[in-house]
Amino acid sequence: ASQVAAFGVGHDGAYSLPRKVDMEGQGFPKTRTYEYGCPARGHLAPDGSCKDGGSKEQGQCYSMDRFEAGPQSKCGDEAGGKCICVKPESPDGDAGQQGLSLRVKDGQMTQLGEFAVQPPTTCDNCAAIDDPETCNECDGCQYTTKLMEDEPHTGCLDCGAECQRRRHEAKGRSNRRDYMRGKTPTSRSLVLLPHFPMWDPGERDMAAKPADEAKAAINAQGPMALAGGLTMPFNIRAAPLSRQAWLQRYPIVAPRIQRLLDNLVAGTKAVKDKLSCDSDPYARIDKVTKVLEGCQNMQRLQQTLESSEAPLTFPPVQASQNLSCIKPPYASPADPCQTLNCYSADEELKVALKQ
């Protein structure tokens, strides 16, 4: 995680110069407020993660699992605390706020309380470090044995120019960044801005095929044939998104989800009498149920993250298909959708899934 005061909010994608945040106006303690994701060398992978390309990598992006520390890095010296390694789990709660551990204020979610944080490695004085692994983490130190006044001396010693050159080359060949390495984490009172999963099923599906071909596939493979080539909510591999990135992405993704749900529900109802005769009916029904649950999770996230002053909407049409989304009463077909229709109250669907 990295400091909001130093890097702003929205720790996603390629690194860019941060915009100043009104810390006092947002109610963020300046030195204790962090957001998941740290600036690190690398480039964006297709799943949105930051991939380290080695010592010759010129780019910078936000990473969820590593950062580089030092005078020339975005994070600066590790002891400065601009970037930290924190265990992403529910905290014990803020003792000053009666144990409150999660707060949502007009769409902004924060985690509060005591978190397990990796202690910084102090590299100013090699001789003062007695742990071999901690010593070798420092660019200017090396745990080795040298002759001093004709006597062998083993410990954490200064790493000369040639030693540092070899170490930088070795680091460039490896993308691995070990966490903790046997250290004991410290407990710190923090305010953390979490990131959130985004289910994007993609654009390919059976509904784009002729009706008779789609119907034949449903009869042969069950309603999940309509989801051919799409990403299901139980197969999400994309990196979680900050609130800002999630809100920007949702109006693009939501119509795809709604179209998939509309077609999947219609397909399930169309073959409801055949589901019980399927070679593996429980597996197929389970997949349909998980898709419905994935829709509900996205629906809840929308309701949590949207601002009351700027509620989210999304287009009512996807790939020339009118969507059966939720709209205000008396809305016209051209009016935008308010939220996803996850068919939670559809009695015919419930009967179909119990066949």
CORCORZI-V297985 format. One record per backbone hydrogen bond with DSSP energy under -0.5 kcal/mol. NH is the residue of the N-H (numbers start at 1). CO is the residue of the C=O. E is the energy in kcal/mol with one decimal. If there is no record, write none. Layout:
NH,CO,E  NH,CO,E
//
This chain:
2,35,-2.4  2,37,-0.5  3,82,-2.6  4,33,-2.1  5,33,-0.5  7,3,-2.3  8,4,-2.3  12,10,-2.0  15,60,-2.3  23,21,-1.8  26,22,-2.3  27,23,-0.7  27,24,-0.7  28,23,-2.8  29,27,-0.6  32,29,-0.5  33,29,-1.2  34,32,-0.6  34,191,-2.8  35,2,-2.3  36,193,-1.9  38,63,-2.6  40,61,-2.5  42,59,-1.9  43,51,-2.2  45,49,-2.9  48,45,-2.3  51,43,-3.1  51,49,-0.7  52,50,-0.5  53,51,-0.5  57,54,-1.8  61,40,-2.6  62,13,-2.7  63,38,-3.2  68,39,-0.6  70,76,-1.9  73,70,-1.5  75,68,-0.7  76,73,-0.6  80,77,-1.7  81,78,-1.5  84,1,-2.9  86,84,-0.6  87,116,-2.5  88,86,-0.6  89,87,-2.0  92,114,-0.9  94,100,-2.6  95,93,-0.6  97,94,-1.6  98,95,-1.0  99,94,-2.2  100,94,-0.7  100,97,-1.3  103,110,-2.6  105,108,-2.1  108,105,-1.9  109,107,-0.8  110,103,-2.6  111,192,-3.0  112,101,-1.9  113,190,-1.3  115,188,-2.8  117,115,-0.6  117,186,-3.2  118,85,-2.7  122,120,-0.6  123,121,-0.7  128,125,-1.2  129,126,-2.0  130,128,-0.5  132,130,-0.5  135,131,-2.5  136,132,-2.4  137,133,-0.9  137,134,-0.5  138,134,-0.6  138,135,-1.4  141,138,-1.5  142,157,-2.5  144,142,-0.9  144,155,-2.0  146,153,-2.4  148,146,-0.5  148,151,-3.2  151,148,-1.1  153,146,-3.0  155,144,-2.2  156,129,-0.5  157,142,-2.7  157,155,-0.8  159,140,-2.9  160,158,-0.7  164,160,-2.4  165,161,-2.1  166,162,-2.1  167,163,-2.0  168,164,-2.4  169,165,-1.9  170,166,-2.2  171,167,-2.5  172,168,-1.9  173,169,-1.0  173,170,-0.5  174,171,-0.9  181,179,-2.7  183,180,-1.3  185,183,-0.6  186,117,-2.9  188,115,-2.4  188,186,-0.5  190,113,-2.7  190,188,-0.7  191,32,-2.7  192,111,-2.8  193,34,-2.4  194,192,-0.7  196,241,-3.2  200,198,-0.8  201,199,-0.6  206,226,-1.0  208,205,-1.6  209,206,-2.1  214,210,-2.5  215,211,-2.5  216,212,-2.0  217,213,-2.0  218,214,-2.2  219,215,-2.3  220,216,-1.7  221,217,-3.1  222,218,-2.4  225,222,-1.9  226,223,-2.0  227,224,-1.7  228,225,-1.4  230,227,-2.2  231,201,-1.9  232,230,-0.5  235,232,-2.2  236,233,-0.7  239,47,-2.6  241,196,-3.1  246,242,-2.7  247,243,-2.5  248,244,-1.5  249,245,-1.9  250,246,-2.2  251,247,-0.6  252,249,-1.4  253,249,-1.9  254,250,-3.2  256,253,-0.7  257,253,-1.9  258,254,-2.7  259,255,-2.3  260,256,-2.2  261,257,-2.7  262,258,-2.9  263,259,-2.3  264,260,-2.7  265,261,-2.9  266,262,-2.1  267,263,-2.4  268,264,-2.3  269,265,-2.4  270,266,-1.9  271,267,-1.3  272,269,-1.0  274,271,-1.7  275,271,-1.1  276,272,-0.5  277,274,-0.9  278,275,-1.4  281,278,-0.8  284,280,-1.5  285,281,-2.6  286,282,-2.3  287,283,-1.8  288,284,-2.1  289,285,-2.5  290,286,-2.2  291,287,-2.0  292,288,-2.0  293,289,-2.2  294,290,-2.4  295,291,-2.0  296,292,-1.9  297,293,-2.3  298,294,-1.9  299,295,-2.3  300,296,-2.5  301,297,-2.2  302,298,-2.3  303,299,-2.0  304,300,-1.7  305,301,-2.8  306,302,-2.1  307,310,-0.7  314,337,-1.4  318,321,-2.3  321,318,-1.5  322,320,-0.5  323,316,-2.8  325,323,-0.8  326,339,-2.2  327,325,-0.5  331,328,-1.5  335,332,-1.4  337,314,-3.0  338,326,-2.8  339,326,-1.3  342,340,-0.8  346,343,-1.2  347,345,-1.0  350,346,-1.9  351,347,-2.2  352,348,-2.1  353,349,-2.2  354,350,-0.7  354,351,-0.9  355,352,-0.8
//
